[in-house]
Amino acid sequence: MRWVSTIIIFCIITVSLNTASALGENISDLRVFISANEDTRMDSQDLAFVLATHGFDVTPKGGYVEIRFNNEIYKLTPNGDKPGLCDLAKL
């Protein structure tokens, strides 16, 4: 019975470490993520969903997405046929 609890604890720790590594922590992580991925059909809702699932703090706002890093707000606009997922501008 003790080995079952050990396995459960190990699984919980493994899952929590995996989630922590997926968190977007700074603007450099965001720039790398944006440039490494591409989708010409992505709209602002899709962009917000993808970024949120990768741990970024985002809010969809009409045709763009707002993201916050250290009390700074950035505007992400899906860029269609251009390379990367979106254009990044500081508000």
Secondary structure, DSSP 8 states (H G I E B T S, - for coil): -HHHHHHHHHHHHHHHHHHHHT---SHHHHHHHHHH---TT--HHHHHHHHHHTT--EEEETTEEEEEETTEEEEEEE-TTSSSSEEEEE-
